[in-house]
Amino acid sequence: MGIKKYIFLFVVFFVCKSSLAQNNNDTIYINNQFFVKHIVKYGESIDDISKLHNVYVNKILATNETSTKLYKGQILFIPLENKDSNTLELKSNKKFKIALLLPFYKNLNDTLVASFEDKEEASQIILGKSVMALEFMQGVDLALDSIRKLGITIDLNILDTRNDSSKVVQIINSKVLDTMDLIIGPIYSRNMDLVSKKYGSDREKIIISPLSKSSDFLKNHISTIQINTPFKQQSKIISEFIKQKYDSQNIIICYDEQEKGLALFMERKLDKTKNNILKMNMIYTHIDSIRGQFLDTQIVIIPSNNRAFVSRMLGTLGGIDSSFTVFGLSNLKNYDHLDIENMMHLDVHFPDPYYFNQHTKRDSLFLYNFEEKFLSSPSRFSKIAYNIMINFCVNESLFNLEKNRINGGRVNINAPLVRYNNYFLERAVY
C-alpha cells in the first residue's frame, strides 16, 4: 500500500494491546564492576549485541579492546550500567494514553480532493506538505502491530496541527492533552514551544520532539525530550572521534559567519592549545587564495547547516588534489543534490541520530515488516516514529538521553558517526 492511499486509512482513535518480555542474564564480577559474559553467535553483529544488552557500541568496543569485526565464539564482557530510564512509567494495568500532533493538513487535502471530478484520480492526490506526517504515521502504525502482541493497551489520539499555532492553541485549550501520558509532537519548533510551556513541567507526562533542531523548548521543562541530536552535541561527537583517531593530524575548520559560534565551540573541544588547528571564515576568503592550505591537510570540518555553503565547500574540496577526511553535521544526509561519489572520495563523516542499519537483525526485520505492510520502502520519518514508539512503550532503549541543562529536558546524544561506503551508509569506527 503506497503513501497516496494511506491517508484515507487513519482515524482519530486507535486501541491496541500487548505484553512485556524480559531476558535474564547471568553476571560476573570483575574489578568492582558487574559484566555479562557474551559468546558471539554466527552472523551476530556488534549492533545486535548492543541492542540485546542495552549497552552502547563504543562502550562494548572500549571494554573489550576489539573492533566491530566479530567472529563466532568470541567472548565479550558487557558492562552493566545504571542508567536513567528512557521509558515511560507504565501504569499497573499496562494501559496509557498517547497524543500524536502532526501536520496532516486534512482540511487542505479535503479541498484538493473535492476539486477533482474523477474520484479514482482524486484518491491518488495528496498535498505535498502532508507526506511527512503520513510517513511518520506509517511508522507509528507498524509499531502498534508489535506493541499489540505484547499486552500493552494504548489509546492513541491523532491530532492535526496543520502547522498552525492557532490550531495548536485550540488543541491545548480543548484539554484533550490533559489526560495524556505521552505527547509526540508537534513537529515544528514554534508549536513545540506552545505545548512545552503548558505541559513541559508536568512530571506525569513525557513530551517528545521527534524532529526539531532547536533546543529552546527544553529550558525549565523537565518532561521534554529532543530526539534530533542538537548541533552542539553533534560537534562534541565529531570532536571526540577526531581526538581519538586523528589527533596528530592537521585540522582546518571551515565556517560561514552565521555559524562562527559552532566553529569556536568545536575548536575548544578539540583542544585550543594545539597548533595544528586552523579556522577559516570561507565567506570572506576565496578558496583559490588558500588552496595551498589544504594540500597537506587531512582533516576538514564543516560545522554548518547552510545547504549552499556546504555544497560549495564539498564541491571545491573535491577539485583539490589532496587526501581528505571531511566532517559535517547530520543535515548532510538530507541534501539530496550532493554527489555521493564525491562524498566517498572526500571520506565525509557526519553524525546521524536516525541511523538505519539494514544489516542488523532489528533493522532488517523492521524493513521486511514495513515493506510487507505498505508495499514500499520506509522513509526516515517512518523509522523515527517506529523507534520512538518502541522505545517509550516497550522498554527497548534506542536513545541515549542526557540532561540538556539544570531543570531542563533531555536530548538524545545517540548519534553515531556514519560515512558512505559503496554508496551505502555505514557506522564509522575508531
Backbone torsions as a table, in degrees:
resi	resn	phi	psi	omega
1	MET	NA	123.3	-178.8
2	GLY	-81.2	170.1	-178.1
3	ILE	-65.3	-29.8	-176.9
4	LYS	-66.7	-34.7	178.7
5	LYS	-87.5	-15.5	-173.5
6	TYR	-70.3	-26.5	-176.6
7	ILE	-58.6	-28.6	-174.6
8	PHE	-88.4	0.5	-173.3
9	LEU	-99.2	-5.7	-177.3
10	PHE	-94.9	142.2	170.7
11	VAL	-119.1	168.6	-175.1
12	VAL	-74.6	-14.5	-173.4
13	PHE	-135.6	127.2	175.2
14	PHE	-121.5	145.1	170.9
15	VAL	-132.2	130.6	176.0
16	CYS	-145.4	158.3	-176.1
17	LYS	-127.7	149.7	179.6
18	SER	-160.2	-177.8	179.3
19	SER	-142.8	151.1	-177.0
20	LEU	-86.4	145.8	175.9
21	ALA	-121.7	147.6	-179.1
22	GLN	-130.8	148.9	173.2
23	ASN	-115.6	135.5	177.2
24	ASN	-105.7	136.4	-179.5
25	ASN	-127.7	138.2	172.9
26	ASP	-70.5	143.7	-178.4
27	THR	-119.7	157.2	173.6
28	ILE	-126.6	158.6	-174.7
29	TYR	-117.5	117.4	-178.3
30	ILE	-134.6	125.5	175.4
31	ASN	49.6	50.4	175.1
32	ASN	66.1	24.3	176.9
33	GLN	-143.3	146.0	177.3
34	PHE	-89.5	140.8	178.2
35	PHE	-135.1	153.9	167.2
36	VAL	-100.6	128.7	175.7
37	LYS	-84.4	116.2	-176.3
38	HIS	-116.9	126.7	176.1
39	ILE	-100.9	119.3	-174.9
40	VAL	-65.6	130.5	176.9
41	LYS	-90.4	163.1	178.9
42	TYR	-61.2	128.9	178.5
43	GLY	80.3	-1.0	-177.9
44	GLU	-79.6	130.6	-178.3
45	SER	-100.4	167.7	177.6
46	ILE	-64.5	-32.1	177.0
47	ASP	-67.1	-39.6	177.1
48	ASP	-58.8	-45.7	-177.9
49	ILE	-67.6	-38.1	177.4
50	SER	-60.3	-45.8	179.6
51	LYS	-67.5	-40.0	-177.7
52	LEU	-60.6	-43.3	-175.0
53	HIS	-101.2	-1.5	179.7
54	ASN	58.4	43.9	177.0
55	VAL	-129.5	136.6	-175.2
56	TYR	-67.8	146.9	-174.9
57	VAL	-55.3	-48.9	-177.5
58	ASN	-60.7	-33.2	178.2
59	LYS	-67.1	-42.2	178.1
60	ILE	-64.3	-44.9	-179.4
61	LEU	-62.6	-43.0	-178.6
62	ALA	-67.4	-41.3	-178.7
63	THR	-63.4	-38.8	-174.7
64	ASN	-100.4	-1.6	-179.6
65	GLU	49.2	52.0	-178.7
66	THR	-128.8	174.0	176.3
67	SER	-102.4	-178.3	178.6
68	THR	-76.8	-11.0	178.1
69	LYS	-84.7	106.0	-176.9
70	LEU	-104.7	162.2	177.5
71	TYR	-131.7	154.7	-179.6
72	LYS	-59.5	131.8	179.0
73	GLY	90.2	-7.0	179.1
74	GLN	-64.2	136.7	-179.9
75	ILE	-97.1	125.5	176.2
76	LEU	-119.1	142.7	173.9
77	PHE	-105.3	115.5	-174.7
78	ILE	-97.4	115.6	-178.7
79	PRO	-69.5	136.8	175.2
80	LEU	-94.5	129.4	-176.8
81	GLU	-127.2	146.3	173.0
82	ASN	-91.1	105.6	-178.3
83	LYS	-110.8	154.2	170.9
84	ASP	-62.0	137.7	-178.8
85	SER	-67.5	134.3	175.7
86	ASN	-94.8	2.2	-171.8
87	THR	-103.4	157.1	176.5
88	LEU	-72.4	136.5	175.0
89	GLU	-72.4	107.2	-177.6
90	LEU	-79.2	150.2	176.2
91	LYS	-71.5	162.5	-175.6
92	SER	-60.9	-27.6	179.3
93	ASN	-90.2	7.3	177.5
94	LYS	57.8	41.2	177.6
95	LYS	-131.6	128.2	176.8
96	PHE	-150.2	167.3	-171.9
97	LYS	-110.5	138.3	179.2
98	ILE	-125.1	135.6	172.2
99	ALA	-111.3	132.2	179.9
100	LEU	-115.7	112.7	-177.4
101	LEU	-107.0	106.4	-175.0
102	LEU	-135.4	153.5	178.9
103	PRO	-86.2	80.9	178.4
104	PHE	-77.8	-24.0	-177.0
105	TYR	54.4	45.0	-176.2
106	LYS	-58.8	-37.6	-179.6
107	ASN	-63.2	-42.3	179.8
108	LEU	-70.8	-36.5	176.6
109	ASN	-65.1	-40.6	177.7
110	ASP	-61.3	-41.7	178.4
111	THR	-64.6	-41.2	-179.8
112	LEU	-64.2	-46.7	-179.6
113	VAL	-64.3	-39.9	-178.2
114	ALA	-64.0	-20.7	-178.2
115	SER	-79.5	-6.9	-179.5
116	PHE	-102.8	128.8	176.8
117	GLU	-75.4	-35.4	179.5
118	ASP	-78.1	106.7	-175.3
119	LYS	-67.4	-33.5	177.4
120	GLU	-66.4	-42.2	176.4
121	GLU	-64.8	-39.9	-179.1
122	ALA	-62.7	-33.8	-178.6
123	SER	-65.8	-17.3	-180.0
124	GLN	-96.2	0.1	-175.6
125	ILE	-96.9	127.8	176.6
126	ILE	-136.0	135.1	175.0
127	LEU	-60.1	129.8	-176.0
128	GLY	-55.7	-35.3	-178.5
129	LYS	-68.4	-15.9	-178.5
130	SER	-85.1	-16.5	-170.0
131	VAL	-59.8	-44.3	-179.3
132	MET	-57.0	-47.3	-179.8
133	ALA	-63.2	-39.9	-179.7
134	LEU	-68.2	-38.9	176.1
135	GLU	-66.2	-38.6	175.5
136	PHE	-61.6	-42.8	-179.5
137	MET	-65.2	-32.2	176.0
138	GLN	-61.1	-42.1	177.1
139	GLY	-63.5	-39.9	176.5
140	VAL	-62.5	-45.9	-178.3
141	ASP	-60.8	-42.4	178.7
142	LEU	-65.8	-39.3	177.4
143	ALA	-61.8	-38.2	179.0
144	LEU	-61.7	-32.6	176.4
145	ASP	-60.1	-40.3	179.6
146	SER	-74.1	-42.4	-178.3
147	ILE	-64.1	-36.1	-179.1
148	ARG	-57.6	-31.4	-176.4
149	LYS	-81.6	-4.0	-173.7
150	LEU	-110.9	6.7	175.7
151	GLY	85.3	3.8	179.5
152	ILE	-89.8	132.1	175.0
153	THR	-97.9	127.7	-179.3
154	ILE	-123.3	126.8	169.4
155	ASP	-97.1	108.3	-175.3
156	LEU	-104.5	119.8	177.6
157	ASN	-106.0	117.0	-179.2
158	ILE	-98.8	120.0	-174.1
159	LEU	-122.8	128.8	-178.0
160	ASP	-87.5	111.4	-179.8
161	THR	-82.6	-23.2	-176.3
162	ARG	60.8	12.1	-172.6
163	ASN	53.2	40.5	-176.1
164	ASP	-124.7	117.3	-177.7
165	SER	-59.4	-38.0	179.2
166	SER	-65.3	-34.4	177.4
167	LYS	-68.5	-39.7	177.3
168	VAL	-62.9	-42.1	176.3
169	VAL	-60.9	-40.9	178.1
170	GLN	-61.0	-42.2	178.2
171	ILE	-63.1	-44.0	178.8
172	ILE	-61.4	-45.8	-178.4
173	ASN	-67.3	-22.6	178.6
174	SER	-71.2	-15.7	179.2
175	LYS	68.8	12.4	178.5
176	VAL	-65.3	-26.3	-179.5
177	LEU	-82.2	-11.4	-176.3
178	ASP	-60.7	-34.1	-175.1
179	THR	-98.0	4.1	-177.2
180	MET	-79.2	142.9	173.8
181	ASP	-88.1	-36.4	-176.7
182	LEU	-133.9	127.4	178.1
183	ILE	-117.4	118.5	179.2
184	ILE	-107.2	116.4	-176.7
185	GLY	101.7	-178.5	3.9
186	PRO	-67.4	172.8	-176.8
187	ILE	-75.0	-45.3	-171.2
188	TYR	-92.0	148.0	-169.6
189	SER	-58.6	-45.6	-175.0
190	ARG	-62.6	-34.9	178.2
191	ASN	-79.5	-30.9	175.8
192	MET	-62.9	-36.5	178.2
193	ASP	-59.4	-40.4	-178.5
194	LEU	-63.5	-45.4	-179.3
195	VAL	-68.3	-39.3	-179.5
196	SER	-64.2	-41.1	179.7
197	LYS	-63.1	-31.4	-178.9
198	LYS	-83.5	-42.7	-170.6
199	TYR	-122.2	-2.9	-172.8
200	GLY	-66.4	-17.0	178.7
201	SER	-102.1	2.9	179.9
202	ASP	-83.2	107.1	-176.8
203	ARG	-69.9	-8.7	177.4
204	GLU	-85.8	-2.7	-177.8
205	LYS	-125.4	162.2	167.9
206	ILE	-126.7	127.4	-179.7
207	ILE	-114.6	122.2	-172.2
208	ILE	-115.3	128.6	170.0
209	SER	-100.6	109.7	-173.9
210	PRO	-78.6	-25.2	-170.6
211	LEU	-130.7	-16.2	-172.9
212	SER	-58.3	136.7	176.1
213	LYS	-87.4	-25.9	-179.3
214	SER	-82.2	142.6	179.3
215	SER	-106.6	8.3	-174.6
216	ASP	-59.0	-34.7	-176.3
217	PHE	-69.1	-13.1	-179.1
218	LEU	-77.3	-22.8	-174.3
219	LYS	-61.4	121.7	177.8
220	ASN	62.4	17.7	178.7
221	HIS	-122.7	89.7	-169.2
222	ILE	-67.7	-21.1	-175.7
223	SER	-92.8	5.0	-176.3
224	THR	-95.1	149.8	-178.8
225	ILE	-137.4	134.3	176.7
226	GLN	-110.5	116.1	-177.9
227	ILE	-80.3	-38.2	179.8
228	ASN	-74.6	109.9	-175.5
229	THR	-56.5	123.1	-179.1
230	PRO	-60.0	153.2	-177.7
231	PHE	-61.2	-33.1	178.6
232	LYS	-64.0	-42.3	177.6
233	GLN	-67.9	-37.1	175.8
234	GLN	-60.7	-38.0	177.6
235	SER	-62.9	-37.6	176.1
236	LYS	-62.8	-43.5	-179.2
237	ILE	-61.7	-45.8	178.4
238	ILE	-61.5	-46.0	-177.4
239	SER	-62.1	-43.6	179.9
240	GLU	-64.4	-39.0	179.1
241	PHE	-63.7	-45.8	-179.1
242	ILE	-64.1	-42.8	-179.2
243	LYS	-62.6	-33.8	-179.1
244	GLN	-82.1	-29.6	-173.5
245	LYS	-111.0	-30.4	-173.0
246	TYR	-129.2	26.5	-168.4
247	ASP	-59.8	-27.6	-175.1
248	SER	-91.1	-0.6	-174.2
249	GLN	-97.1	158.3	178.3
250	ASN	-67.0	142.8	-176.9
251	ILE	-130.5	131.6	171.9
252	ILE	-118.9	128.0	175.6
253	ILE	-103.6	112.9	-178.8
254	CYS	-102.0	127.4	-175.3
255	TYR	-144.8	160.0	169.4
256	ASP	-100.7	163.9	-170.9
257	GLU	-60.0	-35.7	-177.2
258	GLN	-65.6	-23.0	-177.9
259	GLU	-118.8	30.9	179.6
260	LYS	-60.8	-37.9	-178.0
261	GLY	-59.0	-39.5	179.9
262	LEU	-67.4	-36.2	177.5
263	ALA	-66.1	-42.3	178.3
264	LEU	-64.9	-41.0	178.4
265	PHE	-60.9	-43.2	-178.7
266	MET	-67.3	-37.5	177.3
267	GLU	-59.9	-43.8	179.3
268	ARG	-64.0	-40.4	-179.7
269	LYS	-66.6	-34.0	179.2
270	LEU	-74.3	-19.1	178.4
271	ASP	105.9	99.3	-174.6
272	LYS	-68.8	-10.1	178.1
273	THR	-78.5	-15.4	-179.7
274	LYS	-75.3	145.9	-178.9
275	ASN	-99.5	9.8	-179.6
276	ASN	-104.7	17.7	178.7
277	ILE	-112.1	125.6	180.0
278	LEU	-125.1	126.9	175.9
279	LYS	-99.1	138.0	179.3
280	MET	-133.3	123.1	172.7
281	ASN	-83.5	103.2	-172.1
282	MET	-79.0	-5.0	174.9
283	ILE	-73.2	-40.7	-176.3
284	TYR	-100.8	2.7	-179.3
285	THR	-121.8	121.9	178.0
286	HIS	-78.3	135.9	-174.1
287	ILE	-59.3	-35.5	-177.9
288	ASP	-64.2	-30.3	-177.6
289	SER	-76.5	-16.1	-178.0
290	ILE	-123.0	13.2	-176.8
291	ARG	-53.5	-37.1	-179.4
292	GLY	-63.0	-24.1	179.5
293	GLN	-66.3	-24.9	-174.9
294	PHE	-90.8	-14.7	-172.2
295	LEU	-62.6	-35.9	-179.8
296	ASP	-104.6	10.6	-177.5
297	THR	-94.3	131.9	-180.0
298	GLN	-107.9	-20.5	-179.9
299	ILE	-118.4	121.7	175.9
300	VAL	-124.4	128.5	-179.9
301	ILE	-113.9	130.6	178.1
302	ILE	-121.4	83.5	-177.1
303	PRO	-82.8	68.5	-173.4
304	SER	-136.3	146.6	174.5
305	ASN	-108.9	12.4	-179.9
306	ASN	-89.1	109.2	-175.2
307	ARG	-55.7	-47.5	-178.0
308	ALA	-63.6	-43.0	-179.3
309	PHE	-63.9	-47.4	-179.5
310	VAL	-62.4	-42.4	179.5
311	SER	-61.4	-44.2	-179.9
312	ARG	-63.4	-42.6	-178.5
313	MET	-66.2	-44.2	-179.8
314	LEU	-65.9	-38.9	177.2
315	GLY	-64.0	-41.3	-180.0
316	THR	-67.2	-46.9	179.9
317	LEU	-62.1	-34.1	179.2
318	GLY	-64.2	-22.8	179.8
319	GLY	-92.6	-0.8	179.8
320	ILE	-94.8	133.1	-178.5
321	ASP	-80.1	80.2	178.9
322	SER	-156.8	165.3	179.5
323	SER	-101.7	121.2	-175.2
324	PHE	-120.9	155.4	157.1
325	THR	-124.1	117.3	-173.0
326	VAL	-107.5	140.1	178.0
327	PHE	-121.2	133.0	176.9
328	GLY	-137.2	-171.4	-178.2
329	LEU	-96.5	171.1	-171.1
330	SER	-62.1	-25.0	-177.8
331	ASN	-64.4	-14.6	175.9
332	LEU	-54.1	-34.8	-177.1
333	LYS	-64.8	-25.7	-175.2
334	ASN	-94.3	-2.6	179.4
335	TYR	-86.7	89.5	-172.9
336	ASP	-63.4	-23.6	-174.9
337	HIS	-80.4	-10.1	-177.3
338	LEU	-69.8	143.8	179.9
339	ASP	-80.4	112.2	-177.3
340	ILE	-65.0	-34.2	176.9
341	GLU	-60.8	-41.4	177.7
342	ASN	-66.7	-37.3	177.9
343	MET	-65.8	-34.9	174.9
344	MET	-70.2	-40.3	178.5
345	HIS	-60.4	-40.0	-179.5
346	LEU	-86.5	-2.3	-177.9
347	ASP	52.1	55.2	-176.5
348	VAL	-73.1	127.4	175.7
349	HIS	-113.0	145.2	173.1
350	PHE	-157.1	148.9	176.2
351	PRO	-69.8	145.6	-179.9
352	ASP	-135.0	98.5	179.7
353	PRO	-63.8	-18.1	-176.7
354	TYR	-116.1	33.6	-175.4
355	TYR	-58.3	131.3	179.4
356	PHE	-119.0	117.9	-178.4
357	ASN	-114.2	97.3	-175.1
358	GLN	-68.5	-7.6	178.9
359	HIS	-86.7	-10.5	174.9
360	THR	-84.4	155.2	-178.6
361	LYS	-61.6	-41.8	-175.9
362	ARG	-64.9	-50.5	-176.4
363	ASP	-72.1	-33.6	177.2
364	SER	-67.1	-36.1	176.0
365	LEU	-66.7	-41.6	175.8
366	PHE	-58.3	-46.3	-179.3
367	LEU	-60.7	-45.4	179.8
368	TYR	-61.2	-48.6	-178.1
369	ASN	-64.3	-38.3	180.0
370	PHE	-65.1	-47.8	-178.9
371	GLU	-65.6	-33.2	176.8
372	GLU	-66.1	-39.4	-174.9
373	LYS	-81.1	-41.0	-171.2
374	PHE	-113.1	-3.9	178.5
375	LEU	56.7	36.0	178.2
376	SER	-157.8	166.8	178.1
377	SER	-84.2	146.7	-179.3
378	PRO	-74.4	146.2	171.1
379	SER	-87.6	172.6	178.7
380	ARG	-64.8	-28.5	178.8
381	PHE	-68.5	-37.3	177.0
382	SER	-64.1	-42.0	-179.2
383	LYS	-67.1	-41.5	178.4
384	ILE	-59.5	-48.8	-178.0
385	ALA	-61.1	-44.1	179.5
386	TYR	-59.6	-46.9	-178.6
387	ASN	-64.5	-38.5	178.7
388	ILE	-62.3	-47.2	-179.2
389	MET	-62.5	-44.5	-178.5
390	ILE	-68.2	-41.4	-179.2
391	ASN	-61.3	-46.6	-172.1
392	PHE	-93.2	-9.7	-178.7
393	CYS	-112.6	-24.2	-172.7
394	VAL	-118.7	6.3	176.6
395	ASN	62.3	32.3	173.2
396	GLU	-104.4	111.2	-172.0
397	SER	-77.7	105.1	-179.1
398	LEU	-108.5	-8.5	-179.4
399	PHE	-124.5	153.0	174.0
400	ASN	-111.6	101.6	-172.2
401	LEU	-95.5	132.3	-177.2
402	GLU	-130.9	141.7	177.2
403	LYS	-57.0	130.1	179.3
404	ASN	-76.3	-38.7	179.4
405	ARG	-166.6	172.0	179.6
406	ILE	-58.8	130.8	180.0
407	ASN	61.9	16.3	179.0
408	GLY	-105.3	-179.8	178.9
409	GLY	-78.8	-167.2	-176.1
410	ARG	-119.1	149.7	178.1
411	VAL	-119.4	149.8	176.4
412	ASN	-81.8	117.9	179.9
413	ILE	-104.9	8.3	177.6
414	ASN	-86.0	85.3	-179.8
415	ALA	-134.0	82.7	-176.8
416	PRO	-62.4	146.5	174.2
417	LEU	-72.5	134.4	-179.9
418	VAL	-127.6	162.5	178.2
419	ARG	-148.9	158.1	176.7
420	TYR	-85.6	132.5	174.8
421	ASN	-138.6	120.1	-175.5
422	ASN	54.2	38.3	174.6
423	TYR	74.6	5.9	176.7
424	PHE	-119.2	146.7	177.7
425	LEU	-75.7	137.4	175.2
426	GLU	-137.4	155.1	179.5
427	ARG	-69.4	131.6	174.8
428	ALA	-79.8	142.9	-178.3
429	VAL	-121.3	153.8	179.3
430	TYR	-66.7	NA	NA
